[in-house]
Amino acid sequence: MSWKTLSRILIGLAIPCVGVEGHPNDSGHKSREIVFPDIDGYHTMSTDLHIHTAFSDGSVWPDIRVKEGLRDQLDAIAITDHLEYQPHQDDIPHPDRNRAYEVAAAEVEEEELIVINGSEITRSMPPGHANAVFLDDANPLLKDDVREVFQEAESQGAFIFWNHPSWLNQADDGIPPFSDMHRDLIEDGLLHGIEVVNSKRYSKKALRIALDHDLTIMGTSDVHGLIDWDYDVHEGGHRPVTLVFAKDHSKEALKKALFDGRTVVWKDDLLVGRKEYLVPLIEESLQVTGASYIEDSSVLEFEIQNTTGHRFILQNASEYSLHHHAAVLTLEPYSKITLSLKTLDRLDRVQMPFTVANAVIAPETHARITLESSID
């Protein structure tokens, strides 16, 4: 065991940690870790690929970003300080734009937390701001011509995504200003994703752009201060993350999954993603832990366990009415609920379809799942 690993364990034991509601750890405190199940042969990696440090306009040293990521049990973070915007340069002059990444990467072993080299391309609209992650060297991106910046990032194999497209400073009506330049960047393979969630903002128009133009759906904290303060972790909040479905827990597999668009975004009590990834994720998150009839009746007790820190709002979409609950019900994080189904006939197996009111697969379109079980 490395000294850093041991230090992390000792700090976790010494400092009370408050986080996702309803999931106490062994010390009795609520846990803040961001954990979702694996799906369909993929490993689910929790990531935050847009964060800032004091090396651009953030308030903290890069090692703090690593410590926050470890406390949230993230799988990967990207250090994405601004290339062109350097408000602290009089106090922290650094001609090497890779330096923040180097400081962060030196703080942790990759099996604990993958740290990715990135930069925020900071330009007026169009194209606005974009993140290039998995860079080899950020310095060659310091060019005047913005298209040449994207080309340089692409030549290094970077994954590039459009940041906060509904940011009021560059979209005064809150609607992403999708331009001919954005179309050209997409067509030329220079833009691969878009943030549908940035900080506390969700943009259904950005989701529409992602679906229409085959862009990877992204969600990030874009944190500048402290995660705990900005996202009220002490009150059960959490940072927005991109859940990435990778073949294994490695930087290479993560990068491949991002290019392939295998993502779901988690923000507050909202999940956003393509149907082929979001539905399996929800169905793995909600486990049927019991199904049996009440004595000789035709009322079936159907028990569901939520294995995640996400609060699910479910609407009964089955042919069965519920004996004790309304058609819309809430399943709290890390909790169980027992539904009493009026099946009329005694069945050997039951299927329960639900509409998930806080899971979105397209603008104004909610995910629909089916939970099923044999009956004891």
HELIX and SHEET records of a PDB file:
HELIX    1   1 TRP A    3  ALA A   14  1                                  12    
HELIX    2   2 PRO A   62  ARG A   71  1                                  10    
HELIX    3   3 ARG A   99  ALA A  105  1                                   7    
HELIX    4   4 ASN A  139  LEU A  141  5                                   3    
HELIX    5   5 VAL A  146  SER A  155  1                                  10    
HELIX    6   6 ASP A  180  GLU A  187  1                                   8    
HELIX    7   7 LYS A  204  ASP A  212  1                                   9    
HELIX    8   8 ILE A  227  ASP A  230  1                                   4    
HELIX    9   9 VAL A  233  GLU A  235  5                                   3    
HELIX   10  10 LYS A  251  ASP A  260  1                                  10    
HELIX   11  11 LYS A  275  SER A  285  1                                  11    
SHEET    1   A13 ARG A 201  TYR A 202  0                                        
SHEET    2   A13 GLY A 193  ASN A 198 -1                                        
SHEET    3   A13 PHE A 159  TRP A 162  1                                        
SHEET    4   A13 HIS A 129  VAL A 133 -1                                        
SHEET    5   A13 ILE A 114  THR A 122 -1                                        
SHEET    6   A13 ALA A  76  ILE A  79  1                                        
SHEET    7   A13 HIS A  43  ILE A  51  1                                        
SHEET    8   A13 VAL A 241  ALA A 246 -1                                        
SHEET    9   A13 THR A 263  LYS A 267 -1                                        
SHEET   10   A13 LEU A 270  GLY A 273 -1                                        
SHEET   11   A13 ARG A 349  ALA A 362  1                                        
SHEET   12   A13 PHE A 312  ASN A 316 -1                                        
SHEET   13   A13 VAL A 328  LEU A 331 -1                                        
SHEET    1   B12 ARG A 201  TYR A 202  0                                        
SHEET    2   B12 GLY A 193  ASN A 198 -1                                        
SHEET    3   B12 PHE A 159  TRP A 162  1                                        
SHEET    4   B12 HIS A 129  VAL A 133 -1                                        
SHEET    5   B12 ILE A 114  THR A 122 -1                                        
SHEET    6   B12 ALA A  76  ILE A  79  1                                        
SHEET    7   B12 HIS A  43  ILE A  51  1                                        
SHEET    8   B12 VAL A 241  ALA A 246 -1                                        
SHEET    9   B12 THR A 263  LYS A 267 -1                                        
SHEET   10   B12 LEU A 270  GLY A 273 -1                                        
SHEET   11   B12 ARG A 349  ALA A 362  1                                        
SHEET   12   B12 THR A 365  SER A 374 -1                                        
SHEET    1   C 3 ARG A 201  TYR A 202  0                                        
SHEET    2   C 3 GLY A 193  ASN A 198 -1                                        
SHEET    3   C 3 THR A 216  THR A 220  1                                        
SHEET    1   D 4 LEU A 286  TYR A 293  0                                        
SHEET    2   D 4 VAL A 299  ASN A 306 -1                                        
SHEET    3   D 4 LYS A 336  LYS A 342 -1                                        
SHEET    4   D 4 SER A 321  LEU A 322 -1                                        
END                                                                             
